[in-house]
Amino acid sequence: MDKLAKQLRADADRIDVAVSAELDRRIDASLRAVTPEAEVQRPPPIARPPLFWWASTLTGIAAAIAVIAIVNLRAPEQPVAPELDLVATVPPIELKAETAMLTAPLQEELERLQSDLKKAEEKVKRDIGL
């Protein structure tokens, strides 16, 4: 790092820059143009009288009361169509249901699956030499 720092210092020493008098005047004029002058005193904001605040408060309260009154005193809406009793309009359907006897086919399928598992187990034992 010292070598880099020394090289940068040596390079900086070799830089020879001269600023002409005209450029110096232009820079100085530019800096003066953007330098703020003494800040102009602004007048303090005008405070409104307490009557203004009371008037605005009462106006807000009156508006809130008017909205509440309009919403609550409005007549309730009438239903468009009378409600129909759908259960009374649909005729009853007679269902004749009997319980199904599915235990026999399920028992047979279970016995077949157990038989297949037993065969597969015997084949695996035979393949691995037990």
Sine and cosine of phi, psi and omega as CSV:
sin_phi,cos_phi,sin_psi,cos_psi,sin_omega,cos_omega
0.00,0.00,-0.57,0.82,0.01,-1.00
-0.88,0.47,-0.62,0.79,-0.02,-1.00
-0.90,0.44,-0.67,0.74,0.02,-1.00
-0.91,0.42,-0.69,0.72,0.00,-1.00
-0.88,0.47,-0.67,0.74,0.01,-1.00
-0.90,0.43,-0.67,0.74,0.00,-1.00
-0.89,0.45,-0.66,0.75,0.02,-1.00
-0.91,0.42,-0.64,0.77,0.04,-1.00
-0.91,0.42,-0.66,0.75,0.00,-1.00
-0.90,0.43,-0.66,0.75,0.04,-1.00
-0.90,0.43,-0.63,0.78,0.01,-1.00
-0.91,0.41,-0.60,0.80,0.01,-1.00
-0.92,0.39,-0.51,0.86,-0.03,-1.00
-0.98,0.19,-0.21,0.98,0.01,-1.00
-0.97,0.24,0.82,-0.57,-0.01,-1.00
-0.87,-0.49,0.95,-0.32,-0.04,-1.00
-0.85,-0.52,0.72,-0.70,0.05,-1.00
-0.83,-0.56,0.70,-0.71,0.02,-1.00
-0.97,-0.24,0.82,-0.58,0.00,-1.00
-0.95,0.32,0.32,-0.95,-0.01,-1.00
-0.90,0.43,-0.60,0.80,-0.01,-1.00
-0.91,0.42,-0.69,0.72,0.02,-1.00
-0.91,0.42,-0.62,0.79,0.02,-1.00
-0.89,0.46,-0.67,0.74,0.02,-1.00
-0.91,0.42,-0.66,0.75,-0.01,-1.00
-0.90,0.43,-0.66,0.75,0.04,-1.00
-0.90,0.44,-0.69,0.72,0.00,-1.00
-0.89,0.46,-0.68,0.74,0.01,-1.00
-0.91,0.41,-0.63,0.78,0.01,-1.00
-0.90,0.44,-0.66,0.75,0.01,-1.00
-0.92,0.40,-0.60,0.80,0.02,-1.00
-0.93,0.36,-0.54,0.84,-0.02,-1.00
-0.93,0.37,-0.52,0.85,-0.03,-1.00
-0.99,-0.12,-0.09,1.00,0.03,-1.00
-0.96,0.27,0.82,-0.57,-0.03,-1.00
-0.94,0.35,0.67,-0.74,0.09,-1.00
-0.98,0.18,0.00,-1.00,-0.01,-1.00
-0.82,0.57,0.75,-0.66,-0.06,-1.00
-0.90,0.43,0.72,-0.69,-0.01,-1.00
-0.95,0.32,0.72,-0.69,0.00,-1.00
-0.94,0.33,0.86,-0.52,0.03,-1.00
-1.00,0.00,0.61,-0.79,0.03,-1.00
-0.94,0.33,0.55,-0.84,0.01,-1.00
-0.90,0.43,0.50,-0.87,0.00,-1.00
-0.88,0.48,0.57,-0.82,-0.04,-1.00
-0.98,0.20,0.82,-0.57,0.01,-1.00
-0.99,0.16,0.72,-0.70,0.01,-1.00
-0.98,0.18,0.51,-0.86,-0.02,-1.00
-0.94,0.35,0.41,-0.91,0.00,-1.00
-0.86,0.51,-0.44,0.90,0.02,-1.00
-0.89,0.46,-0.57,0.82,0.03,-1.00
-0.88,0.47,-0.71,0.71,-0.02,-1.00
-0.92,0.40,-0.65,0.76,0.04,-1.00
-0.90,0.44,-0.67,0.75,-0.02,-1.00
-0.90,0.44,-0.68,0.73,-0.01,-1.00
-0.93,0.37,-0.58,0.81,0.03,-1.00
-0.91,0.42,-0.73,0.69,0.00,-1.00
-0.91,0.42,-0.60,0.80,0.03,-1.00
-0.90,0.44,-0.68,0.73,0.03,-1.00
-0.89,0.45,-0.67,0.74,0.01,-1.00
-0.90,0.43,-0.68,0.73,0.00,-1.00
-0.89,0.45,-0.65,0.76,0.01,-1.00
-0.91,0.42,-0.66,0.75,0.01,-1.00
-0.90,0.44,-0.67,0.75,0.01,-1.00
-0.90,0.43,-0.64,0.77,0.00,-1.00
-0.90,0.44,-0.68,0.74,0.01,-1.00
-0.90,0.43,-0.70,0.71,0.01,-1.00
-0.88,0.47,-0.68,0.74,-0.01,-1.00
-0.91,0.42,-0.68,0.73,-0.01,-1.00
-0.89,0.45,-0.68,0.74,-0.03,-1.00
-0.93,0.36,-0.66,0.75,-0.08,-1.00
-0.99,0.15,-0.44,0.90,-0.05,-1.00
-1.00,-0.06,-0.01,1.00,0.02,-1.00
-0.93,0.37,0.63,-0.78,-0.03,-1.00
-0.92,0.40,0.63,-0.78,0.01,-1.00
-0.92,0.39,0.52,-0.85,-0.02,-1.00
-0.96,0.29,0.65,-0.76,0.05,-1.00
-1.00,0.09,0.61,-0.79,0.03,-1.00
-0.91,0.42,0.58,-0.81,-0.06,-1.00
-0.94,0.33,-0.74,0.67,-0.02,-1.00
-0.78,-0.63,0.56,-0.83,0.04,-1.00
-0.91,0.40,0.55,-0.84,-0.01,-1.00
-0.95,0.30,0.65,-0.76,0.01,-1.00
-0.97,-0.25,0.61,-0.79,0.07,-1.00
-1.00,0.04,0.99,-0.16,-0.09,-1.00
-0.92,0.40,-0.53,0.85,-0.01,-1.00
-0.91,0.42,-0.60,0.80,-0.02,-1.00
-0.96,0.28,-0.47,0.89,-0.05,-1.00
-0.99,0.14,-0.36,0.93,-0.03,-1.00
-1.00,-0.03,0.81,-0.58,0.01,-1.00
-0.94,0.35,0.55,-0.83,-0.01,-1.00
-0.93,0.38,0.59,-0.81,0.01,-1.00
-0.95,-0.32,0.80,-0.60,0.01,-1.00
-0.99,0.11,0.82,-0.58,0.03,-1.00
-0.95,-0.32,0.78,-0.62,0.07,-1.00
-0.93,-0.38,0.98,-0.18,-0.06,-1.00
-0.90,-0.44,0.63,-0.77,0.06,-1.00
-0.81,-0.59,0.55,-0.84,0.02,-1.00
-0.95,0.33,0.63,-0.78,-0.02,-1.00
-1.00,-0.02,0.57,-0.82,0.02,-1.00
-0.98,-0.22,1.00,-0.05,-0.04,-1.00
-0.94,-0.33,0.13,0.99,-0.07,-1.00
-0.95,0.32,-0.57,0.82,-0.03,-1.00
-0.91,0.41,-0.76,0.65,0.03,-1.00
-0.89,0.45,-0.58,0.81,0.02,-1.00
-0.92,0.39,-0.63,0.77,0.02,-1.00
-0.90,0.44,-0.66,0.75,0.02,-1.00
-0.90,0.44,-0.66,0.75,0.00,-1.00
-0.90,0.43,-0.63,0.77,0.04,-1.00
-0.89,0.46,-0.68,0.73,0.01,-1.00
-0.90,0.44,-0.64,0.77,0.04,-1.00
-0.90,0.44,-0.68,0.73,0.01,-1.00
-0.89,0.45,-0.67,0.74,0.02,-1.00
-0.89,0.45,-0.63,0.78,0.03,-1.00
-0.90,0.44,-0.69,0.73,0.02,-1.00
-0.89,0.45,-0.65,0.76,0.03,-1.00
-0.90,0.43,-0.65,0.76,0.01,-1.00
-0.89,0.46,-0.69,0.73,0.03,-1.00
-0.90,0.44,-0.68,0.73,-0.01,-1.00
-0.90,0.43,-0.62,0.78,0.01,-1.00
-0.90,0.43,-0.70,0.72,0.01,-1.00
-0.90,0.44,-0.62,0.79,0.01,-1.00
-0.92,0.39,-0.65,0.76,0.02,-1.00
-0.91,0.42,-0.68,0.73,0.02,-1.00
-0.88,0.48,-0.66,0.75,0.02,-1.00
-0.90,0.44,-0.66,0.75,-0.02,-1.00
-0.92,0.39,-0.60,0.80,-0.01,-1.00
-1.00,0.00,-0.08,1.00,0.13,-0.99
1.00,0.05,0.54,0.84,0.06,-1.00
-1.00,-0.08,0.00,0.00,0.00,0.00
